[in-house]
Amino acid sequence: MDMEKFIKNMPKVELHAHLNGSLSTKTLLELATLEYGETNNEFQTICRNFQQNQEFSLDECFKKFPIAHALTTTKDGLRRALLSVIRDFSQDNVVYLELRTTPKSTTKMSKVEYLETVLETIRLADSLYPDICVKLLPSIDRSKGIEMAKETMSIVTEAMKTQSDLIKGIDLSGNPAISSFDEYGKILSDAKNNNLKLALHCAEIDNSDETYKMLQFGMDRCGHGTFITSQNLNIAKEKQIPIECCLTSNLKCGTVKSYVEHHFKNLYQSNHPVVLCTDDPGVFDTTLSDEFIIAQKTFNLSTKDLELLSLKAVDVSFADSVEKEFIKQKISKYFND
Ligand code: 5GP
């Protein structure tokens, strides 16, 4: 079997994907047609252009999300979007997915309803797509301010009373150029005390003071970690903080210059825990298979490397021990049969 096919068929683990960034152009068009009818050409054109102009900055990237957000303002739209995303990951042979999303209030739905709809849909997907296990990491969007973050935490805490099998952690994301991490420490400590793991976007832009504070604060996984260098790198290594590497996202946002220069290389070669992730497969027109194929070709990874990377992803996931064992068996079977 050729390597690309081998990777496509490989059971994969996705730990860093944002719901509204994961909608493919096809799904956006379907949702737009249902929402506005066939004749709304303006929105159809926006959706078609969604993945065009792929060389953009991080700021430009954040301007793309409202296109998806406009189509997930109703319970129906959100449900359809989420089912499409889970189907797409499952068709890419992702067997375990930790999906992130910021609960939003819209004119049609409260934040509580947003979270409930996401959780209900994940349960529904369990019967429709039985080969993939999906968990949720509600996101705190740091660009929306601390009051919004408190509200999100209180809703998540309430939901945890009955849905802790699905809600596994908290993601801190949103435009890192807006607001300071200091404001979020107390809320994230509360999350930790409530048995939630922390997956924090950190060092996505070059801000070594903030990166230092975040690494000292601690986290269970670090999103991107692009600008973790020198002393901060030592801290990340001492604490063995796993880093979620999103090759194409970083390249297309211009935070790394080329695939070859991606920080994945040094981290992997120095035996630091790393995982390959898509970030926003819809926005960046990628899949987890594509990311593995790119990594395999760029860094000359062997099938043993692919197996070790996949098993490491299970280790650093927020699944429980029984789930981890089950996924590991699937992966080992694929590589060793
Ligand atoms: P949602 O939470 O609406 O389901 O997914 C889209 C949101 O995820 C964006 O509005 C943004 O807040 C967050 N997001 C997606 N990709 C990135 C990224 O690469 N970096 C950061 N910091 N946030 C992101």
Residues whose N, C-alpha, C, O or C-beta is under 5 A from the ligand:
A	BS01	5GP	H18 L19 N20 G21 F65 R100 T101 T102 S139 D141 S173 G174 N175 P176 H201 D280
